[in-house]
Amino acid sequence: MTTRILPAAGDPEAARSLTTLLSQLPDAEPAPPVPDSTTLLDTLARLAGESVGELPEVVVVHERIGPVPALDLVRETVLRFPAVGVVLVSADAGPQLFQAAMDAGARGLVALPLNYEELSARVQGAAQWAAGVRRHLGAGPETPGGPGGTVVSVTGAKGGVGTTVTAVQLALAARASGRSTALVDMDLQSGDIASYLDVQFRRSVVDLAQINDISPRVLQDAVCDHATGLGLLLAPADGERGEEVTDRAARQIVSSLRTRYEVVVIDCGTQMNGANAAAVEMSDTALMVTTPDVVAVRAAKRLVRLWDRLQIRKAEETLTLVNRHTRATEIQPPLVERITGTRVARTAVPAGFKELQPAVDAGRLQDLDHRSSVKQALWALAAELGLAGDPAGTGTPGRGARGGRSRSTATGAR
């Protein structure tokens, strides 16, 4: 049986050396190496979208990978694609790293410099393990490639553009469509989801930050079960504690939520840090919210460039939502698309704060009237993103991401 192998190495010389030796293994079919963690996860997600059978049996992760550290990448790959065997290649093959690699889910550790016999043994062992898992799963065209559901991150180009209102309404729309949904407040210093949904809960995302293995019970204790059916993971009441949530903790938290909920919506706020940057990188859809004014659009362009420099997200992989849209404004969605280099959502949200104000002031955004043009636009956006099928809440099927062009206009969110 042919063993398909996907090498991942950030250093070109290391990638060439690894691929050359892999090609010499019996019945091995190494793919072209991927240069970073984002490309690796995107490649595996694309293949898993076709079927589990399209996934490589083995992924070989070189220690010189980035921007995600190798061990974190191993853990994320195993969580999302359990039918793939992962082998870690490192200059440090001591017992401490070996234990850490096994805890992360790796099926083997190979020491540098590479040795043919050792590499062959570890790859064959990982391939046999992957084959056994696929037989157990009965992998076929309809078998999912990884656990859990869709992750959507919502980030504001600047403060006050409507990030939190957008995130809350997307989550409510997904839950109304019958999907189990988690809403996460990753605006760690000034998160307002609790205020918008009239919630008082003593636990927050910080309670999960120091836990190495987040079990379903631990996750359940940290999540607030809201009356709307949403699972809420809130920001800490004391903003300074947000620093306790590292990028590694954020990756583990998002991965754990993905395995339990069909939809995970993350409010990343407007200030970038390691935790919400990790959430944006891991998300299936990175939504950036802006308003049609010069200052906000310039901020959106700066944010997109920042993500690109830090290898968090490419501009063409980012979706921009234009909020408080009116026909009279000089800056229209096509111009925003050209300036930022991102894709702009077909749905735009109209300027309608008067509709929002009673629900916002009462701290009960879930009670926003179904007739509100703002709510209808945001629920139409949820349908466009594939999170919901009923944008107006009336039983009418919503247009999906590939449907016809929507005439709705985007959020009057604060």
C-alpha positions as CSV (number, residue, x, y, z in Angstrom):
1,M,0.0,0.0,0.0
2,T,1.3,3.5,-0.9
3,T,1.9,5.8,2.0
4,R,1.1,9.4,1.3
5,I,3.3,11.8,3.3
6,L,3.0,15.5,3.7
7,P,6.2,17.2,5.0
8,A,6.0,20.5,6.8
9,A,9.2,22.5,7.3
10,G,9.8,26.2,7.4
11,D,13.5,26.1,6.4
12,P,14.0,25.4,2.6
13,E,17.2,23.4,3.1
14,A,15.5,21.3,5.8
15,A,12.5,20.7,3.6
16,R,14.7,19.5,0.7
17,S,16.6,17.2,3.0
18,L,13.5,15.8,4.5
19,T,11.7,15.3,1.2
20,T,14.7,13.6,-0.4
21,L,14.9,11.0,2.4
22,L,11.2,10.5,2.5
23,S,11.2,9.7,-1.3
24,Q,13.6,6.8,-0.6
25,L,11.2,5.1,1.8
26,P,9.5,2.0,0.4
27,D,6.0,2.6,-1.1
28,A,6.2,6.3,0.0
29,E,4.6,9.1,-1.9
30,P,5.8,12.4,-0.4
31,A,3.9,15.5,-1.4
32,P,5.6,18.9,-2.0
33,P,6.5,20.3,1.4
34,V,4.5,23.0,3.0
35,P,6.4,26.0,4.4
36,D,4.3,27.0,7.4
37,S,1.6,26.0,9.8
38,T,-1.2,27.9,8.1
39,T,-0.5,26.3,4.8
40,L,-0.4,22.8,6.4
41,L,-3.8,23.2,8.2
42,D,-5.4,24.8,5.1
43,T,-4.1,21.9,2.9
44,L,-5.4,19.3,5.3
45,A,-8.8,21.1,5.6
46,R,-9.2,21.2,1.8
47,L,-8.4,17.5,1.4
48,A,-10.7,16.6,4.3
49,G,-13.5,18.6,2.7
50,E,-13.3,16.1,-0.2
51,S,-13.1,13.0,1.9
52,V,-11.0,11.4,4.6
53,G,-9.5,9.1,2.0
54,E,-7.9,12.2,0.3
55,L,-5.9,13.0,3.5
56,P,-2.2,11.9,3.7
57,E,-1.6,9.0,6.0
58,V,1.3,10.7,7.6
59,V,2.3,14.3,8.3
60,V,6.0,14.9,9.2
61,V,6.4,18.2,11.1
62,H,10.0,19.6,11.3
63,E,10.9,21.6,14.3
64,R,11.7,24.6,12.1
65,I,8.1,25.4,11.4
66,G,6.1,28.6,12.0
67,P,4.4,30.7,13.0
68,V,2.8,28.1,15.2
69,P,5.4,26.2,17.4
70,A,5.9,22.6,16.3
71,L,4.3,21.0,19.4
72,D,1.3,23.2,19.2
73,L,1.0,22.4,15.5
74,V,1.1,18.7,16.2
75,R,-1.6,19.1,18.8
76,E,-3.9,21.1,16.5
77,T,-3.4,18.7,13.6
78,V,-4.2,15.7,15.7
79,L,-7.4,17.4,17.1
80,R,-8.7,18.4,13.8
81,F,-7.6,15.4,11.7
82,P,-7.5,12.4,13.9
83,A,-7.2,10.0,11.0
84,V,-3.7,11.4,10.2
85,G,-0.5,10.1,11.9
86,V,1.9,12.9,12.9
87,V,5.7,12.4,13.2
88,L,7.8,15.2,14.8
89,V,11.4,15.8,13.6
90,S,13.7,17.6,16.1
91,A,17.3,18.0,17.1
92,D,16.3,17.4,20.7
93,A,15.2,13.8,21.0
94,G,15.5,13.6,24.8
95,P,12.9,12.0,27.1
96,Q,11.3,15.4,28.0
97,L,10.5,16.3,24.4
98,F,9.5,12.7,23.7
99,Q,6.9,12.9,26.5
100,A,5.7,16.3,25.3
101,A,5.3,15.0,21.7
102,M,3.4,12.0,22.8
103,D,1.1,14.2,25.0
104,A,0.5,16.4,22.0
105,G,-0.6,13.3,20.0
106,A,2.4,12.6,17.8
107,R,2.9,9.0,16.7
108,G,6.7,9.2,16.7
109,L,9.7,11.4,17.2
110,V,12.7,11.4,14.9
111,A,16.1,12.9,15.8
112,L,18.2,15.2,13.7
113,P,20.3,14.6,11.7
114,L,17.9,12.3,9.9
115,N,18.6,8.6,9.9
116,Y,16.9,6.4,7.2
117,E,16.1,3.5,9.4
118,E,14.6,5.6,12.2
119,L,12.6,7.7,9.9
120,S,11.3,4.7,8.0
121,A,10.2,3.0,11.2
122,R,8.4,6.0,12.6
123,V,6.7,6.8,9.3
124,Q,5.6,3.2,8.8
125,G,4.3,3.0,12.4
126,A,2.3,6.3,12.0
127,A,0.9,5.0,8.6
128,Q,-0.3,1.7,10.1
129,W,-1.9,3.6,13.0
130,A,-3.7,6.0,10.5
131,A,-4.9,3.0,8.5
132,G,-6.3,1.4,11.6
133,V,-8.2,4.5,12.6
134,R,-9.7,4.9,9.1
135,R,-10.9,1.3,9.1
136,H,-12.4,1.9,12.6
137,L,-14.1,5.1,11.3
138,G,-15.3,3.4,8.1
139,A,-13.8,6.4,6.3
140,G,-15.8,7.2,3.2
141,P,-16.9,10.2,1.2
142,E,-19.4,11.2,3.9
143,T,-17.0,10.8,6.9
144,P,-15.9,14.2,8.3
145,G,-12.2,14.9,8.2
146,G,-11.9,16.3,11.7
147,P,-13.9,16.8,14.9
148,G,-16.3,19.6,15.5
149,G,-17.7,22.5,13.6
150,T,-17.1,25.8,12.0
151,V,-15.1,28.6,13.7
152,V,-15.8,32.2,12.8
153,S,-13.7,35.0,14.2
154,V,-15.1,38.6,14.3
155,T,-12.6,41.4,14.5
156,G,-13.1,45.2,14.4
157,A,-11.0,47.4,12.2
158,K,-11.2,50.0,15.0
159,G,-13.2,50.5,18.1
160,G,-17.0,51.3,17.8
161,V,-17.6,49.7,14.4
162,G,-20.0,47.0,15.7
163,T,-17.8,44.0,16.3
164,T,-19.6,42.6,19.4
165,V,-23.2,43.2,18.0
166,T,-22.2,41.4,14.9
167,A,-20.7,38.4,16.8
168,V,-23.7,38.1,19.1
169,Q,-26.2,38.2,16.2
170,L,-24.3,35.7,14.1
171,A,-24.3,33.3,17.1
172,L,-28.0,33.8,17.8
173,A,-28.7,33.2,14.1
174,A,-26.7,29.9,14.1
175,R,-28.4,28.8,17.3
176,A,-31.9,29.6,15.9
177,S,-31.1,27.3,13.0
178,G,-30.7,24.4,15.4
179,R,-26.9,24.3,15.5
180,S,-25.1,23.9,18.8
181,T,-23.3,27.3,19.2
182,A,-20.6,28.7,21.4
183,L,-20.0,32.5,21.6
184,V,-16.5,33.3,22.9
185,D,-15.4,36.8,24.2
186,M,-11.7,37.0,23.2
187,D,-11.7,40.8,23.7
188,L,-9.8,40.0,26.9
189,Q,-9.4,43.5,28.4
190,S,-12.8,45.0,27.6
191,G,-15.2,42.3,26.5
192,D,-18.8,43.3,26.5
193,I,-20.7,40.1,25.6
194,A,-21.9,39.7,29.2
195,S,-23.3,43.2,29.2
196,Y,-25.1,42.7,25.8
197,L,-26.7,39.5,26.9
198,D,-27.5,40.4,30.6
199,V,-25.2,37.7,32.0
200,Q,-23.5,37.4,35.4
201,F,-21.2,34.4,35.6
202,R,-18.1,34.0,37.8
203,R,-16.1,31.9,35.4
204,S,-14.3,33.1,32.2
205,V,-11.8,32.1,29.5
206,V,-9.0,32.7,32.1
207,D,-10.1,29.7,34.0
208,L,-9.1,27.5,31.1
209,A,-5.8,29.2,30.4
210,Q,-3.6,27.2,32.8
211,I,-5.2,23.8,32.1
212,N,-3.0,21.6,29.9
213,D,-5.8,19.1,29.0
214,I,-9.3,20.6,28.7
215,S,-11.7,17.7,29.3
216,P,-15.4,18.0,28.4
217,R,-16.2,18.4,32.1
218,V,-13.7,21.2,32.6
219,L,-15.0,23.0,29.5
220,Q,-18.6,22.6,30.7
221,D,-17.8,24.2,34.0
222,A,-16.3,27.3,32.3
223,V,-19.1,27.8,29.8
224,C,-22.2,29.7,30.8
225,D,-25.4,28.1,29.4
226,H,-27.5,31.1,28.3
227,A,-31.3,31.1,28.1
228,T,-31.0,31.5,24.3
229,G,-29.3,28.1,24.1
230,L,-25.9,29.7,23.5
231,G,-22.8,28.5,25.3
232,L,-20.9,31.6,26.5
233,L,-17.2,31.7,27.3
234,L,-16.8,35.2,28.7
235,A,-13.9,37.6,29.0
236,P,-12.5,38.1,32.6
237,A,-14.2,40.8,34.7
238,D,-10.7,42.1,35.6
239,G,-9.1,43.1,32.3
240,E,-5.5,42.7,33.5
241,R,-6.1,39.0,33.9
242,G,-6.5,38.7,30.1
243,E,-2.7,38.5,29.9
244,E,-2.9,35.0,31.4
245,V,-4.5,33.8,28.1
246,T,-1.5,33.0,25.9
247,D,-1.6,32.1,22.2
248,R,-1.0,28.5,23.2
249,A,-3.9,28.5,25.6
250,A,-6.2,30.1,23.0
251,R,-5.4,27.4,20.5
252,Q,-6.3,24.7,23.0
253,I,-9.5,26.5,24.0
254,V,-10.6,27.0,20.5
255,S,-9.8,23.4,19.6
256,S,-11.7,22.1,22.5
257,L,-14.8,24.2,21.7
258,R,-14.6,23.0,18.1
259,T,-15.0,19.4,19.2
260,R,-18.1,20.2,21.2
261,Y,-20.0,22.7,19.2
262,E,-21.2,22.9,15.6
263,V,-20.5,26.6,15.4
264,V,-18.0,28.7,17.4
265,V,-18.2,32.5,17.0
266,I,-15.3,34.4,18.6
267,D,-15.4,38.1,19.3
268,C,-11.8,39.2,19.0
269,G,-12.4,42.9,19.7
270,T,-10.1,45.4,18.0
271,Q,-6.8,45.1,19.9
272,M,-4.5,42.3,18.7
273,N,-2.7,40.1,21.1
274,G,-1.3,36.6,21.0
275,A,-4.6,35.0,22.0
276,N,-7.0,36.6,19.6
277,A,-4.3,36.4,16.8
278,A,-4.3,32.6,17.3
279,A,-8.1,32.6,17.2
280,V,-8.1,34.5,13.9
281,E,-5.5,32.1,12.4
282,M,-7.4,29.0,13.5
283,S,-10.8,30.2,12.3
284,D,-12.5,28.9,9.2
285,T,-13.8,32.4,8.4
286,A,-12.0,35.5,9.5
287,L,-14.6,38.3,9.5
288,M,-13.4,41.9,9.8
289,V,-15.9,44.6,10.5
290,T,-15.6,48.2,9.3
291,T,-17.7,51.2,8.7
292,P,-17.8,53.2,5.4
293,D,-15.6,56.1,6.5
294,V,-12.0,57.0,5.8
295,V,-10.7,56.5,9.3
296,A,-12.2,53.0,9.7
297,V,-11.2,51.8,6.2
298,R,-7.6,53.0,6.8
299,A,-7.6,51.0,10.0
300,A,-9.0,48.0,8.2
301,K,-6.1,48.2,5.7
302,R,-3.6,48.5,8.5
303,L,-5.0,45.4,10.2
304,V,-4.9,43.4,7.1
305,R,-1.3,44.3,6.5
306,L,-0.5,43.4,10.1
307,W,-2.1,40.0,9.8
308,D,-0.1,39.4,6.6
309,R,3.2,40.5,8.1
310,L,2.7,38.2,11.1
311,Q,1.5,35.3,8.8
312,I,-1.8,35.3,10.7
313,R,-4.1,35.7,7.7
314,K,-3.7,36.6,4.0
315,A,-5.8,39.5,2.7
316,E,-7.6,37.3,0.2
317,E,-8.6,34.9,3.0
318,T,-10.3,37.7,5.0
319,L,-13.9,38.6,4.6
320,T,-14.9,42.2,5.3
321,L,-18.3,43.3,6.5
322,V,-19.4,46.9,5.8
323,N,-21.5,48.1,8.8
324,R,-23.7,51.2,8.9
325,H,-24.0,51.3,5.1
326,T,-26.0,53.9,3.3
327,R,-26.4,54.6,-0.4
328,A,-25.4,58.2,0.2
329,T,-21.9,57.5,1.5
330,E,-19.0,58.0,-0.8
331,I,-17.3,54.8,0.3
332,Q,-19.2,51.9,-1.0
333,P,-18.3,48.1,-0.5
334,P,-16.5,47.7,-3.9
335,L,-14.2,50.5,-2.9
336,V,-13.5,48.9,0.5
337,E,-12.7,45.7,-1.3
338,R,-10.1,47.4,-3.6
339,I,-8.5,49.4,-0.7
340,T,-8.2,46.5,1.7
341,G,-7.5,43.7,-0.8
342,T,-10.0,41.5,1.0
343,R,-13.3,40.0,-0.1
344,V,-16.4,42.0,1.0
345,A,-19.5,40.2,2.1
346,R,-22.5,40.4,-0.2
347,T,-24.5,41.4,2.8
348,A,-24.1,44.9,4.1
349,V,-25.6,46.2,7.3
350,P,-27.7,49.4,7.3
351,A,-27.2,52.3,9.6
352,G,-30.0,51.8,12.2
353,F,-28.9,52.5,15.7
354,K,-32.3,53.6,16.7
355,E,-33.5,50.1,16.2
356,L,-30.7,48.8,18.3
357,Q,-30.7,51.3,21.2
358,P,-33.5,49.8,23.3
359,A,-32.1,46.3,23.2
360,V,-28.5,47.6,23.8
361,D,-29.5,49.8,26.7
362,A,-31.5,47.0,28.3
363,G,-28.5,44.6,27.9
364,R,-30.8,42.2,26.1
365,L,-29.6,42.1,22.5
366,Q,-31.4,38.7,22.1
367,D,-34.7,40.6,22.3
368,L,-34.0,42.7,19.2
369,D,-37.1,42.8,17.1
370,H,-37.3,40.4,14.1
371,R,-38.5,43.3,12.0
372,S,-35.3,45.2,12.6
373,S,-33.4,45.8,9.3
374,V,-30.1,45.5,11.3
375,K,-31.1,42.1,12.6
376,Q,-32.3,40.9,9.3
377,A,-29.1,41.9,7.6
378,L,-26.9,40.2,10.2
379,W,-29.0,37.0,10.0
380,A,-28.7,37.2,6.2
381,L,-24.9,37.4,6.8
382,A,-25.1,34.3,8.9
383,A,-26.8,32.5,6.0
384,E,-24.1,33.8,3.6
385,L,-21.5,32.3,5.9
386,G,-23.3,29.0,6.1
387,L,-24.1,29.3,9.8
388,A,-27.8,29.6,9.4
389,G,-30.6,29.0,6.9
390,D,-33.3,31.4,8.0
391,P,-32.0,35.0,7.9
392,A,-35.3,36.6,8.9
393,G,-36.4,34.1,11.4
394,T,-39.6,33.5,9.4
395,G,-39.0,30.0,8.0
396,T,-37.7,31.3,4.7
397,P,-34.5,29.5,3.6
398,G,-31.5,31.9,3.6
399,R,-29.1,32.3,0.8
400,G,-25.8,30.4,1.3
401,A,-22.3,31.6,0.6
402,R,-22.8,30.7,-3.1
403,G,-26.3,32.0,-3.5
404,G,-27.6,35.0,-5.4
405,R,-26.5,38.5,-4.5
406,S,-28.3,39.8,-1.4
407,R,-29.9,43.2,-1.4
408,S,-29.6,43.5,2.4
409,T,-27.4,46.2,3.7
410,A,-24.9,45.6,6.7
411,T,-25.0,46.2,10.5
412,G,-26.1,49.3,12.4
413,A,-24.1,47.8,15.3
414,R,-22.4,50.0,17.8
